[in-house]
Amino acid sequence: MLSNYKYNPEDFKNIMNMSDDLSCFYNAHDAYRKTNQKSDLFELERRWENLFFTLKHREVEGNLNPIIAQDIRTYLEDLMQ
C-alpha cells in the first residue's frame, strides 16, 4: 500500500477474507490514483464490489460489528469518489 488508510488490513486478519480483501482494495485504489487508467478503475470497482459483499457477509454472520461495517463502507465509498 502506498497510502495511509483509516482501516489497517492487519486489524482484520482474524475475520475471514477481510484482511486480504481490504489489502486488495487499497492496492487497486493506489494503482488507480497513480495511473488514472480505465483498466485500473475497472479493477478498483471489482475489488470494491468484492469487499462490499465480504463486509456484508461478515456483518450478517456476526463476525463484524454492524456499526463498524457501516463506517468502513462509508469510508470506502468516499474513497471511490
Buried (B, 14 or more C-beta within 10 A) or exposed (E): EEEEBEBBBEEBEEBBBBBBBBBBBBBBBBBBEEEEEEEBBEBBEEBBEBBBEBBEBBBEEEBBEEEBBEEBBEEBEEBEE
